[in-house]
């Protein structure tokens, strides 16, 4: 039995893949420790895992004002990485160092920038986890930059041109990693370049925790990368749909399902009111997953609103999905085999949306253009052009055949065996 620390931060979409892997490793007899923000203590401890809190945690994951700032298309990524995570980098390092005492291995989300330092100080092997292809910032498979979406038009011009975009990202983020460089110097560790782009990957193992249908290894990816498939986790394994929701689903044609995941839902704006109007235009039944938002007033009888439903249970019963493009929601959507309309906010979401649109399962609508008439037009196309449904079913079969948790656990154990040899 090995003691393995899993460390992550962010939304439930960032937490759930780690829970899936943690459960898989525990089933194999390992002692699992979670190091993440305090908001998730109850959730983690209810699953029987040891929990250690790491900072920053002064912004609640359900603070709508802060979430709106962090999901901003132009400045959201900078606010999350530079102004929030790296502004508290020393605190993260201190907390994670304490959590990793007596550990044998670390599995880290890419945004836990302290993990490489802790692993180096404690002489531990560790795995870097990329939840979406954009983490690799490849010139061969270009990332859609949220503040500069027009640069995606350079995609067809080849790696030489797109390498200029990568270098541009390195330039604008060059100072963000200064807290990392300063602490490394104080600890007597070797200097690094840009820990946001270049010097972030583990020399031992890089887990690409997504399906090969949306991202496959490129010449400029880290050489030790393994694409595992999505490690799915959707809450309580035995939790079903609410009886009222089941009754609604059984009473008519498959509905449209509208959701904004676990983070963007806190900054919903007019999403749900425009969605109701769009469903009315199409004369379609609809399910709205609204989180803590009040349901739209005067819902017609062919529409219902619930705070939450497990995506693995509700998505396959839809005729089409509308969501924000977070990687967890995107993964569940692809697995469900349903056509999808994506309204991305920021971070990896515009890139995720572009990738599934290229697959032929999805369409994209900018957030500023999310009006009932436009949404209805795109949904009508998804529902009446059979190629979207056909492709969605094809991709679903591929994803359901992948074993993301098993492959991730196999690779982690291979590293543990290498440590012991």
Secondary structure as UniProt FT lines:
FT   STRAND          3..7
FT   HELIX           12..27
FT   TURN            28..29
FT   STRAND          31..36
FT   HELIX           38..40
FT   HELIX           41..46
FT   TURN            47..48
FT   STRAND          50..53
FT   TURN            61..62
FT   HELIX           64..70
FT   TURN            73..75
FT   HELIX           76..78
FT   HELIX           79..85
FT   HELIX           86..88
FT   HELIX           89..99
FT   TURN            100..102
FT   STRAND          105..109
FT   TURN            110..111
FT   TURN            113..114
FT   HELIX           115..122
FT   STRAND          125..130
FT   HELIX           133..136
FT   HELIX           146..157
FT   HELIX           159..172
FT   TURN            173..177
FT   HELIX           178..186
FT   TURN            187..188
FT   TURN            195..200
FT   STRAND          205..208
FT   TURN            212..214
FT   TURN            219..220
FT   TURN            223..224
FT   STRAND          225..227
FT   TURN            237..238
FT   HELIX           243..250
FT   STRAND          255..259
FT   TURN            261..263
FT   HELIX           264..267
FT   TURN            269..270
FT   HELIX           271..282
FT   STRAND          286..289
FT   TURN            291..292
FT   TURN            297..298
FT   TURN            301..302
FT   STRAND          303..306
FT   HELIX           311..314
FT   HELIX           315..317
FT   STRAND          318..323
FT   HELIX           327..336
FT   STRAND          340..342
FT   TURN            347..348
FT   HELIX           349..359
FT   STRAND          362..364
FT   HELIX           367..369
FT   HELIX           372..384
FT   HELIX           386..401
FT   HELIX           404..420
//
